[in-house]
Amino acid sequence: MATKARGGPRPKHVPKRTCIACRSTEAKRGLIRVVRTPEGRVEIDPTGKKNGRGAYVHEARACWDEALKRDRLARALKVTIEPDDYERLKAHAEALPQDGNETT
């Protein structure tokens, strides 16, 4: 009788997401989630679990500049970003290192 060879345990599924700025894919944990809340506000979601429409950006200043400058974040979230939300996002981008771990 022939028996099936076991290959060991199945590898754990790692969810992939695409950066809206550079369009490269990476593991979900390697990106920052930005969410449009049900109230229409735009904020950073460090947990990745907040309710609302989400978009992902690398933790690199170049990607954040691209996402904000070319309005890609607003388009991905299907919302007009309020000035105070925009300033908060821009402040976060400026706090990131210039040569972040971008994958472009």
Backbone bond lengths (Angstrom), bond angles and torsions (degrees), N, CA, C in turn:
res aa  C-N    CA-C-N  psi(-1)  N-CA   C-N-CA  omega(-1)  CA-C   N-CA-C  phi
1 M - - - 1.449 - - 1.518 110.47 -
2 A 1.302 115.23 134.94 1.467 119.97 178.28 1.518 109.31 -93.46
3 T 1.324 116.66 136.18 1.460 120.87 177.62 1.515 109.00 -113.84
4 K 1.292 115.47 150.68 1.463 120.35 179.23 1.524 109.60 -73.08
5 A 1.308 115.13 137.20 1.467 119.21 176.25 1.522 108.47 -78.94
6 R 1.302 115.81 134.48 1.461 119.90 179.64 1.512 108.87 -89.67
7 G 1.310 115.46 134.52 1.453 120.54 -179.38 1.511 113.39 -92.70
8 G 1.299 118.22 5.51 1.455 120.76 -177.51 1.516 110.53 93.98
9 P 1.323 117.00 -173.09 1.469 120.00 -178.29 1.530 111.40 -70.00
10 R 1.311 114.49 149.32 1.465 119.38 177.67 1.515 110.31 -66.19
11 P 1.335 117.83 141.43 1.470 119.25 176.66 1.524 110.48 -67.40
12 K 1.317 115.73 144.56 1.464 120.73 -178.94 1.527 110.14 -68.17
13 H 1.318 116.29 136.64 1.465 121.76 178.87 1.527 109.91 -70.60
14 V 1.329 116.52 127.86 1.462 121.94 178.44 1.522 107.65 -111.90
15 P 1.344 118.09 113.10 1.461 119.70 -179.00 1.525 111.29 -65.30
16 K 1.328 116.51 137.49 1.462 122.58 179.14 1.521 109.13 -107.28
17 R 1.328 116.47 144.59 1.460 122.80 176.44 1.526 108.37 -134.73
18 T 1.332 116.45 159.12 1.457 122.02 -178.95 1.517 109.94 -109.06
19 C 1.324 116.28 132.01 1.468 121.63 175.06 1.521 107.88 -69.91
20 I 1.330 118.04 129.45 1.458 120.83 -177.20 1.520 112.27 -72.23
21 A 1.318 117.75 -15.54 1.466 120.67 -178.91 1.525 111.93 -88.77
22 C 1.332 116.94 -56.13 1.467 119.86 -174.52 1.528 112.91 -98.88
23 R 1.321 117.48 -6.49 1.464 124.40 176.60 1.531 114.59 64.29
24 S 1.324 118.28 19.91 1.460 119.81 176.53 1.529 109.37 -96.19
25 T 1.331 115.75 150.63 1.463 120.50 -178.41 1.518 110.43 -96.33
26 E 1.316 113.64 148.31 1.461 120.45 179.91 1.521 107.51 -155.77
27 A 1.322 116.18 167.56 1.458 120.74 175.44 1.532 108.94 -60.16
28 K 1.310 115.70 143.03 1.466 121.91 -177.06 1.524 112.21 -52.69
29 R 1.327 117.59 -37.90 1.466 121.72 -177.94 1.527 112.68 -69.91
30 G 1.323 118.43 -17.95 1.454 121.62 -178.96 1.517 113.61 -86.72
31 L 1.322 117.16 0.75 1.459 122.40 -178.74 1.524 110.29 -121.25
32 I 1.314 115.83 160.70 1.464 121.58 176.65 1.525 107.87 -100.13
33 R 1.322 116.67 131.15 1.468 120.82 178.86 1.526 109.18 -92.35
34 V 1.323 114.67 132.52 1.458 121.95 173.60 1.521 105.14 -114.05
35 V 1.317 116.52 132.97 1.460 120.46 -172.58 1.519 111.54 -123.50
36 R 1.341 115.23 144.40 1.465 121.90 169.39 1.522 105.44 -96.84
37 T 1.319 115.50 114.73 1.461 119.96 -177.56 1.527 109.94 -72.83
38 P 1.331 117.27 163.62 1.467 119.86 176.91 1.541 113.12 -58.21
39 E 1.339 117.12 -22.51 1.465 120.89 178.05 1.525 112.06 -81.96
40 G 1.346 117.91 -6.81 1.454 121.62 179.48 1.516 114.52 94.45
41 R 1.330 117.77 3.04 1.466 121.67 177.22 1.526 109.39 -79.95
42 V 1.323 116.66 155.63 1.463 121.71 176.69 1.520 107.35 -116.53
43 E 1.342 116.44 124.68 1.454 120.19 -178.43 1.521 110.82 -147.42
44 I 1.325 115.22 161.31 1.456 121.58 177.97 1.525 108.04 -78.80
45 D 1.325 115.45 137.94 1.462 121.90 -178.78 1.529 108.88 -114.10
46 P 1.339 118.04 91.44 1.468 119.51 -177.49 1.528 113.64 -66.43
47 T 1.325 117.69 -25.89 1.462 120.50 -179.01 1.522 111.75 -83.26
48 G 1.332 117.78 -25.86 1.454 121.51 -177.14 1.513 112.95 76.81
49 K 1.336 117.18 15.36 1.457 120.78 -174.52 1.525 114.50 -125.78
50 K 1.333 118.18 2.45 1.456 119.53 -178.82 1.523 110.82 -66.85
51 N 1.333 115.22 151.52 1.457 120.52 176.37 1.519 109.64 -71.14
52 G 1.306 116.20 144.92 1.455 120.99 176.28 1.514 111.88 126.26
53 R 1.317 114.86 171.78 1.464 121.33 179.77 1.517 108.99 -75.21
54 G 1.321 116.80 133.37 1.452 120.40 -175.68 1.514 113.48 -119.36
55 A 1.317 115.38 157.13 1.458 123.63 173.72 1.523 106.81 -140.69
56 Y 1.320 116.22 153.86 1.463 120.55 -174.91 1.521 111.38 -118.42
57 V 1.357 115.59 140.72 1.457 122.66 -179.99 1.527 107.80 -137.16
58 H 1.347 116.64 140.05 1.471 120.12 175.11 1.524 109.96 -61.11
59 E 1.299 115.56 157.37 1.462 120.75 176.99 1.531 108.77 -87.65
60 A 1.339 114.96 59.73 1.460 122.30 179.74 1.524 108.34 -137.41
61 R 1.308 116.37 138.20 1.460 119.97 -176.78 1.534 111.93 -59.73
62 A 1.324 117.45 -37.67 1.467 120.47 -179.35 1.532 111.05 -60.35
63 C 1.311 116.84 -42.37 1.470 120.36 179.08 1.523 111.31 -67.61
64 W 1.337 117.10 -41.11 1.463 119.94 179.30 1.526 111.07 -65.81
65 D 1.349 116.60 -41.53 1.466 119.78 178.07 1.520 110.50 -60.55
66 E 1.325 116.35 -43.60 1.466 121.78 179.47 1.532 110.56 -63.17
67 A 1.330 116.58 -44.97 1.469 120.92 -177.94 1.528 111.73 -64.23
68 L 1.334 116.89 -38.12 1.465 120.13 -178.47 1.527 112.07 -82.51
69 K 1.333 116.45 -42.40 1.456 120.35 -175.16 1.533 112.15 -67.24
70 R 1.301 116.46 -43.22 1.470 119.97 -176.84 1.523 112.94 -91.84
71 D 1.311 117.56 12.41 1.466 123.40 175.90 1.535 113.03 62.63
72 R 1.318 116.85 22.17 1.467 120.12 -178.90 1.522 112.05 -68.98
73 L 1.311 116.10 -33.07 1.460 119.92 -179.90 1.529 110.50 -66.12
74 A 1.317 116.22 -46.38 1.465 120.57 179.57 1.529 110.61 -62.85
75 R 1.326 117.02 -39.87 1.462 120.98 -179.87 1.522 110.85 -67.50
76 A 1.317 117.59 -42.09 1.466 121.17 -179.51 1.528 111.47 -66.08
77 L 1.335 116.29 -35.53 1.464 120.16 -179.51 1.519 112.85 -89.22
78 K 1.334 116.49 -5.92 1.473 122.70 179.73 1.528 111.20 54.66
79 V 1.348 114.63 53.12 1.457 120.76 -178.81 1.525 108.88 -154.34
80 T 1.323 116.20 154.96 1.460 120.71 169.95 1.523 106.68 -89.78
81 I 1.325 116.02 123.10 1.469 119.92 -176.16 1.526 108.88 -77.75
82 E 1.334 115.43 125.94 1.465 121.60 178.53 1.528 109.76 -66.20
83 P 1.343 117.99 150.00 1.476 120.71 -177.66 1.528 114.33 -56.29
84 D 1.332 118.50 -40.16 1.467 119.08 -179.49 1.529 111.63 -70.11
85 D 1.345 117.73 -35.58 1.460 121.04 175.16 1.526 110.09 -66.39
86 Y 1.332 116.30 -40.77 1.462 121.42 179.42 1.530 110.49 -61.53
87 E 1.319 116.58 -43.48 1.467 120.48 -179.97 1.532 111.03 -64.40
88 R 1.331 116.92 -38.40 1.461 120.75 178.40 1.529 110.55 -64.94
89 L 1.338 117.13 -42.06 1.459 121.10 178.31 1.530 111.08 -66.83
90 K 1.330 115.99 -40.00 1.468 120.71 179.47 1.535 110.36 -65.30
91 A 1.327 117.30 -38.36 1.462 121.37 177.80 1.533 110.23 -64.28
92 H 1.326 116.56 -38.79 1.465 120.27 177.07 1.532 110.08 -63.78
93 A 1.329 116.79 -42.92 1.463 121.46 -179.85 1.526 110.98 -62.91
94 E 1.325 117.07 -40.05 1.460 120.49 -179.01 1.528 112.13 -70.39
95 A 1.323 117.58 -22.49 1.462 121.08 178.39 1.527 112.24 -79.20
96 L 1.334 116.99 -14.38 1.468 120.17 179.79 1.523 110.56 -77.33
97 P 1.332 118.00 151.51 1.470 120.13 178.11 1.526 110.71 -66.27
98 Q 1.313 115.71 146.72 1.466 121.91 -177.40 1.528 111.94 -60.66
99 D 1.329 117.60 -40.08 1.466 121.18 -176.84 1.514 110.94 -103.61
100 G 1.332 117.80 47.63 1.461 122.69 -176.84 1.517 112.29 -52.39
101 N 1.309 116.11 -173.92 1.471 120.84 -176.64 1.515 111.29 -86.83
102 E 1.316 116.54 49.68 1.456 119.61 -178.14 1.515 110.19 -68.99
103 T 1.330 114.74 150.55 1.453 120.04 -174.66 1.516 111.68 -118.60
104 T 1.313 117.84 27.62 1.458 119.87 179.70 1.487 111.84 -86.89
